Amino acid sequence: MKIIHAAGELYPYMKTGGLADAVGALTTALADKGHEVSAFLPGYRVALEHPGVARAQACLQLRIEMADQLYSGEIRTFSPRRNLTIYFVCREEFFDRQHAYGDGGKAYEDNAERFIFFNKAVVETVRQLGLQPDIVHGHDWHAALLPLLIREAEHRHGQALAVKTVFTIHNLAYQGVFPAAIFSQTNLPDELNTVEGLEYCGQVNLLKGGILFADRVTTVSPNYSKEIQTPEFGFGLDGVIQTRAEKIVGLINGVDTAVWNPVADASLPARYSANNLSGKKICRAALLRHCGFTADLTEPIFGIVSRFAAQKGIDLLLQNGSFFVNENCRLVMLGTGDKRYEDELRLLESYAPNKICLRSQFDEATSHLIEAGSDFFLMPSVFEPCGLNQMYSQIYGTVPIASRVGGLADTVTDADENPAAGTGLMCAPTAAGLSAALNRALALFADKPRYSVVQQRGMAREFGWERAAVAYEQLYEETTAGG
């Protein structure tokens, strides 16, 4: 099949979170399975400076209509591997910036124009280069206008551009909501600026366009596809999503085992496998030293690698701060985010600097070390569309402690509730729920034979993208066949 993906992030060229990992791994997996895959990404400064992009060549000059003006742009392209072509949508005014969506914790004021331009550039490239894809697959609000713009361009130019469209919601909390005046930049018919179209509470909601007008809508876990149809997790769009319920499917993300694999992880001080965990002990000692702790400590290590935001349950972690101050354990935290959370976590660290370590930064190598060197990995998310770290943890022999929400509930089995199949500890997304799970973790860690059994079960799980790619293949086939 000919498959086009478009997203605001794509690993390894631009990454701010799991979206980049998911789209990067999926496009690679589909290409490796023999499909002809193209991936569109804004031509961010950091992306164009990536060492692998040096050979990218300009292949198309663009003039994109936005309201009553024409905006110039350029498409640069290169192929990093067989069957995979990357297209960078370049316009210096919009994308020659250090960050993807904002700076200093504040979104760029022209994000609507930037990503409307991006969507239109994708459609125009498909049209002018005659790419003729079977599937155009947009991801999150940054590419949510593609289903609408493709059909509008087909009507305007009298030519077929794509057989079917697919849209994936990676995180419903981010919807691309902008002032109503921005609708004119889309050049779409006025009848689409209504409650049946992009209008939302007197504004324009780009994500809503993808939900309503794609041929199929996916989420990144089966459980999340059900959750977002409820007021609790629907972020105001649960009613809209319910109207497409028959066209929505939840497909769990996979793990890029070329990057996350303790047997071959070059960022670790030692590699290891389920059959030989001696390397994990070396990683554990290295993590303790990295945090300034004594390397031979035997108390359990709780690790967390996270964006410091309300979604990730940082409030719940802070409400359980006394556990880490008073119990015989260590807490290692890595991440960045809301300044309030960073300040409060720093204060928590000050109460017990010999037991708690905070690294307020994004560091890929340290994130691998925390996964490998910890005994438990914390994911107390209030909501979590899919989550990847709970899968990384199991692969790395680190028992996850996760809220029973979204993709976490789909990928972790509680060891107390299901002793025969448990791979982690699940909890309610509340302070009390996390507290109970932390105390259960101490009991599990004290029972070394039982901890080992849970650990080994997790390491035996299959989370690779090969499995996930097959599910997407089946969805594409059903969609093009009219399903």
N, C-alpha and C positions, 0 to 999 in steps of 0.2 A: 504494500500500500504506500501511497504518497501521503505523508503526515506532516503538518505544519504545527509547531508550538510557538506561542508568543507569551512572554512573561516579563515582569519588571526586574527579575533577577534570574541568573543562570550561573551555577557553579561550573568552572572556577573563575568566571570573569567578573561577576558581581554577586556578593552575598551579604545579606543582613540577617538572614534567618533560614528556617527550614524550607521555605519556598525555593530558594536557589538549589539546595541539595536535592529536593524532590524532582524539580524540572530537569536539572542536569543529569541525574541518574536515569530518569525515565527516557529522555531522548537518547542517551547512550545505549540503554538496554534495547530499545526498539531498533536502533540502527544495527546493533550487533545481531539482532534476529533477522536482518535482511531487508527491513523496510527502508524506504527512501525518506529520510527525516530532515526537516529544516527547522531551525530554531531562530526566532527573532528576539532581539534584545536591544534596548536603548544603547546608543553609543556613548556610554559614560566614560569619563576620563580614565578611571581606574581600569575599565574593561579594555579600552584601546591601548593602554600601557602594559597590559598583560603580555609576558614574553611570547606566548604562543600566537598572539594576534599580529605580530610584526609583519607577517606575510599577507595580511588581509588586503584585498584590492577593491577599489571603488568599482561598482558594476552598474550603478544607476543614479542619475540625478533626478531629484523629485521637486515638484511644485505642488504643494498641498493646499487645497482650499479650506480655509477656516473662517466662517462668517463671510465677510465681503473682502477678505484679503487672501493673498497667496503667500505661502511660506516655503522657502527653499529648504532642501535637505539632500542627503546623500546616503546611499546604501553601500556599505562595505561588507565584503564576504570572504570567508575562507572555510576550508574543510579540515577539521582537526583529526578526523578518522574516517574510515570507509563508511559510506552511506549517511554521513552527517554533515550538513552545511549550516554554518552560523551566519546570520545576517544582522549586522549592526545598523540600527537606524540613527543616523548622525545629523545633528544640528547643534552647533556649538552653543547657541543662545539657550537651548533647553538642557543639553546633556553634558556639556563640558564643565562638570562640577565634581567635587571630590566625593559627594554622597549621592545616594539614590533618590531619597524622598525629602530630605531636609537636613538642617544643620543646627547644632546646638540645642537639640531637643524640640525644634520648631519646624513644622512642615514648610516647604517652599510655597510661596504664595501663588506661583503659577503652575502648580501640579496638575490642575485640570487641563490647561492648555498643553502642557508637556505630554500628557498621556493620551489626550485626544489626537494630537499630532502623531504619536507613536502608533495608535490603532489605524489611523488613516494611511500612514506610510506602509504598514503591513499589507493592507488591502491593495494599495496602489502597486506595490511591488509584485504581489501575486498576479495582478492584472497585467502589468506591463511585461513581466518576464514569462508570462504564460505558464506558471508553475502547476496549475491544474491539480490541486490536492484532492485526495479522497476525504480527508478530515482536516479541518482547521480547529485547533485546540487552544483556547485561551485560558489563562490562569489568573485568578483574583481580579480585583477591580481595575488593575492597570491594563488589562486586555479584555475587559468585559464588553466593550462596544463592538468587538469583531463580528459576532453573529448579525447584529443590526446593519453594520456598515457593509458587510459582504453582500447581503441581500439587496441593500439600497444601491450599491455599485452595479450589481448584476442588472437591476431594473434600469438604471440610468444608461448603462453602456450596451445593454442587450446581449450580454454574453455570460455564460456560466463560469463562476470562479471557483466554487468548492462544492463538493457533493453534499457534505454534512458538516455541522459545527458541534463542538463539544466545549463545555465551560466547566472549570473546576473551581469550587470554593475551598480555598485553603484555610481561610479564617474569616468568618462572617463578621467579626468585630470591626473589620476595616472595609468600608463600603465605597469609598470615593464619593462622598457627599459634598456638593459644591453649590454656590448661589445659583438661583434660577437663570440668571443672565448668561451663564456659561453654555446653556443649551444651544445658543446660536452658533457656537464654535463647531458643533457637530454637523451642521447643515442637513440634519435629518428633517423629515416632514413634521409640521407643527402637531399633527395628531399623536405623535410619539411623546410630546411634552405634556402628558396627561397622567392620571393615576393608573391607567392601563399601560403606560410606557415608563419613561424615566423619571417622571415627577414623583417627589417624595416629601411630604410635609412642606410644600412650598419651595423645595429645592430640587436639584438634579442628583439622582443616585445612579452612578455608573454601574455598580455591581448588579443592581436590579435589572439592568438591560441584559446582562449575561444570563441571569436566572430565567427571565421571561422568554427570551428569544433564541437561545441555543436549542439545537435539536435534542441534545441530552445534557444533563447537568450531573456532575459528580462531586462528591465530597471525599475527604481523604481518610475516612473510616466509616464502616457501616453504622456504628453507634451514633456518630456525629450526624449522619444523614437523617436520623430520627430526631435527635435532640434539637436541631435547628428548626423543626416544625412546631416547636413549643415556645410559649412566651418567655420561659426562663432562659433559653439559649438562642432565640431567634433574632435578637437585637432589632426588633421592630419589623422584621421581614418575614416572620413566621407565617402570616397569612398569605403573603405572596408565594412563599415556597410551597405551601400546601396546595396551591393551584397547579403546581408542576410535579406533585408527588409521584405520579406514575412514570415520570421521565427522570427521576433522581435515583442515583445509585451510589452507595458508599464503597470505595475501593481503598484498601489499606495501602499506605506507602510502603516502600521497601527500604532496605539499607544498602548503601553503596559499599559492597564488601571489598572493593579495590582501595577504599579509604579507611573503612572501619572493620578491621579484622585483626585480632590480637596475634594471630599466627604470623602476620606479615607487616605489622604496623611499624614502620621505620622511625616514627616519632617517639617510640617507647625505648627505655633503657634496656629492655629485654622483651623478647617475644615469648608467647606461651600458648598452650592449647588445653582443652579439657582433659587430655591424657597426661599432661605434664604442666602443673601449675607453678613450678618453681620460678618461672619468669614473672608471674603475678606478684610473688613475694618481693622480688627485686623492685618491681614497679611501686609496690606499697611503701617500701623503705625510701625510694626516691621521692615519692609524693610527700612523705613526712619531712624529709630533709628540705624539700622545696618550700615547705611552709614554715621552716625553722623549728620543727619539732624533733624530738629524739627518734632516730630511725628504727629502733627496735621496740617501740611501743606495741602492746598487744591489744589495747582497747579498740573497739570498732570505730572505723572511719566512715562518717557520713559525708558524701559529696553532693554538690549541686552545681550544675552549669546552666545558667538561665539568663534570660532577659529579666531585669528587675522591674516587674510590672505587676499590677493587681491580678491580671489573668493568671500569672504563674504561681499564685498562692504565696507571695512573699509576706503578706500580712499574716497568714497562717503560720509561716515559719517564725516570724518575729514573736507571735503570741506564744510560741513554744520555746522561746529563747532560753528560759530558765532550765529546760531539759539539758541543753548543751553546756550550760554553765555549771550545772550541778552533777550531772552523771559522768561516769567514767567512759568518755568517748571523745572523739575529735570531730570537728565540723570544718570542711573546706568548701569555700564558696568562690565561684568565678562568674563574672558577668558585668554587664553595664545596664543602665536604664534610668528610671526616674531618680532624680537627685534625692528626693525624700527617702526613698528606699535605701539608696547607697549610704546616706547619712545614718539611718537607723541601723543598718547592718554594721557599719563601722563602729557605732556605739556599742552594739552587742559584742563585737570583737574585743573592744576595750575592757569589757567586764571579765574576760577570761582569755587574754592573748596567748596563754600557754596551751589553750584547748581549741581556739577558734581562729581560723585564718580566712581573710577576705582578700581576693585579688579583683579589684574593680577595673576590669579591662576585658577586651576580647582577645583571646590567645588560643589559637587552634591547637598548638602542641600541648599546652597545659590542660585543655579540655580532654584530650586523649589520655593524659596522665591521670587525671581525676577519675575518668571512667575505668582505667586499668587498676589504679592503686586503691580505690575505695572499696569498702566492704558492702555499703549500702548507697544507693543513689536516690536522691529526693526529687520527686515531681509532684508537689502538692497543688497542682493546678486547679483553679476554680472552673475553668473549661479548657479543653485541649482537643482541637480538631483531629489530630493524629498523634503527634509527638514522635520523636525519633530517639531521644536519649533513653527511654525505657527499653527500646530494642537494642541500642548500643550496649546498655548495661548488661542485659542478659547474655549477649554474645561475649562480653568481656568478663563474665563470671562475677558480676557485681549485682547484688540483689536489689531490684527497684522497689521503692516505696512510693506508690502512686495513687492519686485520687481516682475514684471510680467514675470517670467521665470520659466522653469521646473515645478517641483511639486508644487511650490508656486501658479502658475496660475491655477493648477488643484484643489486646496484645499481652496482658499480664493476668495470670491466674493466682489468686490468693492461696498461699501455702497453708494457712490455718483452716480456711473454708474447704479446700480441696487438697488434703494431704498427699493424695496419690499423683497429682498433676501440678501442684503449685510451683510457680517460678518467681514469686514476689509477694509483697504485702500491699493490699488495697485498703483504701480508707475513704470515708465521706469527705467531701471538700470543705471541711470545717476545722476549726482549731482543735475541738475535742476529738474529731476523727483522726487528725494527724497525731495528736498526743497518744492515743491508743495504739496507733501503728508504730510509733517510735518505741514504746515500751515493749510491744511484741517483738520488735527488731532486737532489742537487748536479749530477750529470752531466746530467740532463734540463734543469735550469735553465740550464746553461752552453750548451746547444744551443738557442738561442732559436727557430729555425724549428720544431724538433720540439716544444718546449714549447708554442708557439703552436697547433700542430695538435692536441695533446692537450687544451689549454684550450678550443679551439673545439668539439671533439667533445662535451666535457662540457656546454657551454652549449647545445648542440643537443638534449640529452636532454629527454624529456617526462616530468616527474614529478608533474604536477598531479593534484588529487583527482578530476577528471572521469574519468580512467582508473580510478582506484581505486574510485570509487563504482559504476561499471558492474560491477566484479567482485563487490561486495557485493550489488548488485541481483540478479545472476545467482544468487548463493548463497541469497538470501532466497527467490527464486522456486523454486529446486530444493528448498529445505527445506519450504516450504509445500505443495509438490506431493508431498511424501513422500520426497524424496531424502535 
